[in-house]
């Protein structure tokens, strides 16, 4: 299992940020199932007050896990639903715009 981290920017608006958080309190069950089936483990999202979003996931192969999700209808619907919350992604879906973060330190 490998670890991956990524970053994205939400629109810096308190209402937008609050809505985004509310949607993640009740992620669609079929979306959660699809993530698990695609190999996403220990997936977490963290956010600053200004909407800078950091994701962490464990998976054997991040590119393969993304590709498997891209094949699902539920992911397409979720990405379209979430698209208005992001800035700087140029019309792409958020999962196509994740900026991988370099791991520069790890304490076991």
C-alpha positions in Angstrom: 0.0 0.0 0.0 1.3 3.4 -0.9 0.3 6.8 0.5 -0.7 9.7 -1.7 -1.6 13.3 -0.9 -3.1 15.9 -3.1 -4.3 19.5 -3.0 -7.1 21.5 -4.5 -8.6 24.9 -4.0 -12.2 25.6 -3.1 -13.8 28.9 -3.8 -12.8 31.1 -0.9 -16.3 31.9 0.3 -17.5 30.9 3.8 -20.9 29.8 2.5 -19.4 27.6 -0.2 -16.9 26.1 2.2 -19.7 25.3 4.7 -21.8 23.7 2.0 -18.9 21.6 0.8 -18.3 20.4 4.4 -22.0 19.6 4.8 -22.0 17.5 1.6 -19.1 15.5 2.9 -21.0 14.7 6.1 -23.4 12.6 4.0 -21.4 11.3 1.0 -23.7 9.1 -1.1 -23.4 5.4 0.0 -22.9 4.3 -3.6 -20.0 6.7 -3.9 -18.3 5.3 -0.8 -18.8 1.8 -2.1 -17.2 2.8 -5.5 -14.2 4.3 -3.8 -13.6 1.2 -1.7 -14.1 -1.1 -4.8 -11.6 1.1 -6.7 -9.0 0.5 -4.1 -9.2 3.8 -2.0 -8.3 3.1 1.7 -7.9 5.5 4.7 -9.1 8.4 2.5 -9.2 11.7 4.3 -9.8 15.3 3.4 -8.4 18.3 5.4 -9.2 21.9 4.8 -7.9 25.3 5.8 -10.4 28.1 6.7 -9.8 29.6 3.3 -10.7 26.5 1.4 -7.4 25.0 0.6 -8.2 21.3 0.5 -5.7 18.5 1.2 -6.5 14.9 0.5 -4.7 11.8 1.8 -5.3 8.2 0.5 -3.7 4.8 0.7 -3.9 2.6 -2.4 -1.6 0.3 -4.2 -1.7 2.5 -7.4 -3.2 6.0 -7.3 -3.5 6.3 -11.1 -5.3 3.0 -11.3 -7.6 3.9 -8.5 -8.4 7.2 -10.2 -9.0 5.4 -13.5 -11.4 2.9 -11.9 -13.4 5.7 -10.4 -13.5 7.5 -13.7 -15.3 4.5 -15.1 -18.2 4.7 -12.7 -21.4 6.6 -13.2 -21.6 7.5 -9.5 -18.3 9.3 -9.7 -19.3 11.3 -12.8 -22.5 12.4 -11.0 -20.5 13.3 -7.8 -17.9 15.2 -9.7 -20.5 17.2 -11.6 -22.3 17.9 -8.3 -19.1 19.1 -6.6 -17.6 21.0 -9.6 -19.2 24.4 -8.6 -17.2 24.4 -5.3 -13.7 24.4 -6.9 -11.7 27.2 -8.5 -8.8 26.9 -10.8 -9.6 23.6 -12.3 -10.4 24.9 -15.8 -13.6 23.0 -16.4 -12.2 19.7 -15.4 -13.5 17.6 -12.5 -11.8 17.8 -9.2 -10.5 14.3 -9.4 -8.8 15.2 -12.7 -7.2 18.3 -11.2 -5.6 16.9 -8.0 -2.1 18.2 -7.5 0.1 15.4 -6.1 2.1 16.5 -3.1 5.6 15.3 -2.5 6.2 13.5 0.7 9.2 15.2 2.3 9.1 13.7 5.8 7.7 10.6 7.4 7.9 9.4 11.0 7.0 5.8 11.6 
